[in-house]
Amino acid sequence: MSNTAGQIIKCRAAVAWEAGKPLVIEEVEVAPPKAGEVRLKILYTSLCHTDVYFWEAKGQTPLFPRIFGHEAGGIVESVGEGVTHLKPGDHALPVFTGECGECPHCKSEESNMCDLLRINTDRGVMIHDQESRFSIKGKPIYHFVGTSTFSEYTVVHAGCVAKINPEAPLDKVCVLSCGICTGLQHHPRLVYFLTFCMLVILFSDNSVSFSCFVGLGATINVAKPKPGSSVAVFGLGAVGLAAAEGARISGASRIIGVDLVSSRFELAKKFGVNEFVNPKDHNKPVQEVIAEMTNGGVDRSVECTGSIQAMISAFECVHDGWGVAVLVGVPSKDDAFKTHPTNFLNERTLKGTFYGNYKPRTDLPNVVEKYMRGELELEKFITHTVPFSEINKAFDLMLKGESIRCIIRMDE
């Protein structure tokens, strides 16, 4: 591959020209990496609900034409000036968030929110020169979350690339770059959670989440419910079911599901939800309903919808003195969180979470090793495989709720 270093590469990419329209396989030109960047040959990529969400452009800033994709595995083709932790031939996973290694967040043991490489879904260009590395006949094509893996070659900031064990099968571990990682850390029983997740991903909600397992991490790592405690989970889509499972693993005795779709309760029972509230069935705010059910409020709540009203309700339904609410869903950019200051003065706590506190370059290789040791069963998540030429079939499968993870083989 080194004979292409420094040159423009022509290859196939699936381009989204308009919101909600089928992707078109085009020949694109991929520029060589500049300083601090890496060009990857993508071998396998998979479809995440986040790709679909931004492709549909519902509630987010539309940016087209664009190359989506952010969950993938590949090989380093070439590196730009100053890149030292990667070399041509390395097996690697691109990640939608990064780790520069120099900012206060990267140096902190308590944060993974890199100042330089924090996710920006509105940015469609490379971070340093504000230019795209993709073009068709001179027309720039926008990037997506710094990865754009629906292309046979892509250029990524080196801080967003994790070098992994070359023995790891890329057609399996590619799903670790987004969908499986969040929430696996810090709890010895999380391996067993994987067996429950096959059904979870089939039920997506409208929140923007780059991992359905963020709900699990939000419960176990951030909310930290105690055995015997009560937990309210707002939204019983993919993220919410994962949050409920986290509450179950933690030993919560009352897990209250809150959703506008009552039929979701039956499935949610398999993930520990033992009570259910549909806000539409009551003529008072749902936080008041939950407070009455629980003698003053739940011990913990996890919001997984992206609805600003659900966020407010999740905060206001926790018990004064010790209640903790964790926000997971991402609201529309113009939303504002409003609650009375007394709710804070009465010692309710509000927290947020991002990507399960993983530092991509540092921690992701260790997760791959868990798979190599047999501690993670990734194969259970891969329900379909399609050639790159049929990438739109992967979208159809997800929209119909028929797939968990569909692997797209880039060489076919």
PERA-V440372 format. One record per backbone hydrogen bond with DSSP energy under -1.0 kcal/mol. CO is the residue of the C=O (numbers start at 0). NH is the residue of the N-H. If there is no record, write none. Layout:
CO,NH ; CO,NH
This chain:
0,3 ; 1,4 ; 3,6 ; 8,29 ; 10,27 ; 11,151 ; 12,25 ; 14,23 ; 15,65 ; 17,20 ; 23,14 ; 25,12 ; 27,10 ; 28,134 ; 29,8 ; 33,36 ; 35,157 ; 36,79 ; 37,155 ; 38,76 ; 38,77 ; 39,153 ; 40,74 ; 42,409 ; 43,72 ; 44,407 ; 47,51 ; 48,52 ; 49,53 ; 50,54 ; 51,55 ; 52,57 ; 54,19 ; 64,141 ; 65,15 ; 67,149 ; 68,148 ; 70,45 ; 72,42 ; 72,43 ; 73,91 ; 74,40 ; 75,88 ; 77,38 ; 79,82 ; 80,35 ; 86,89 ; 89,75 ; 90,163 ; 91,73 ; 92,161 ; 102,106 ; 103,107 ; 111,113 ; 123,142 ; 125,129 ; 130,125 ; 132,30 ; 133,140 ; 134,28 ; 135,138 ; 138,135 ; 141,66 ; 143,146 ; 143,147 ; 149,13 ; 151,41 ; 153,39 ; 155,37 ; 156,159 ; 157,160 ; 158,98 ; 159,94 ; 161,92 ; 164,167 ; 168,171 ; 168,172 ; 169,173 ; 171,174 ; 172,175 ; 173,176 ; 174,179 ; 180,183 ; 186,189 ; 190,193 ; 192,195 ; 196,200 ; 199,202 ; 202,237 ; 210,213 ; 212,216 ; 213,217 ; 214,218 ; 215,219 ; 216,220 ; 217,222 ; 218,223 ; 225,228 ; 228,252 ; 228,253 ; 229,299 ; 230,255 ; 231,301 ; 232,257 ; 233,303 ; 236,240 ; 237,241 ; 238,242 ; 239,243 ; 240,244 ; 241,245 ; 242,246 ; 243,247 ; 244,248 ; 245,249 ; 246,251 ; 247,250 ; 250,227 ; 253,230 ; 254,273 ; 254,274 ; 255,232 ; 256,276 ; 257,234 ; 260,263 ; 261,264 ; 263,267 ; 264,268 ; 266,269 ; 267,270 ; 267,272 ; 268,271 ; 274,256 ; 276,258 ; 277,280 ; 278,281 ; 284,287 ; 284,288 ; 285,289 ; 286,290 ; 287,291 ; 288,292 ; 289,293 ; 290,295 ; 297,318 ; 298,323 ; 299,231 ; 300,325 ; 301,233 ; 302,327 ; 302,328 ; 306,310 ; 307,311 ; 308,312 ; 309,313 ; 310,314 ; 311,315 ; 312,316 ; 314,317 ; 316,297 ; 318,322 ; 322,348 ; 323,300 ; 324,350 ; 325,302 ; 331,334 ; 339,342 ; 340,343 ; 340,344 ; 341,345 ; 342,347 ; 343,346 ; 345,320 ; 348,324 ; 350,326 ; 353,356 ; 354,357 ; 358,362 ; 359,363 ; 362,366 ; 363,367 ; 364,368 ; 365,369 ; 366,370 ; 367,371 ; 368,372 ; 369,374 ; 370,373 ; 376,379 ; 377,380 ; 380,382 ; 380,404 ; 383,406 ; 385,408 ; 386,389 ; 387,390 ; 389,392 ; 390,394 ; 391,395 ; 392,396 ; 393,397 ; 394,398 ; 395,399 ; 396,401 ; 397,400 ; 404,382 ; 404,383 ; 405,46 ; 406,385 ; 407,44 ; 408,387 ; 408,411
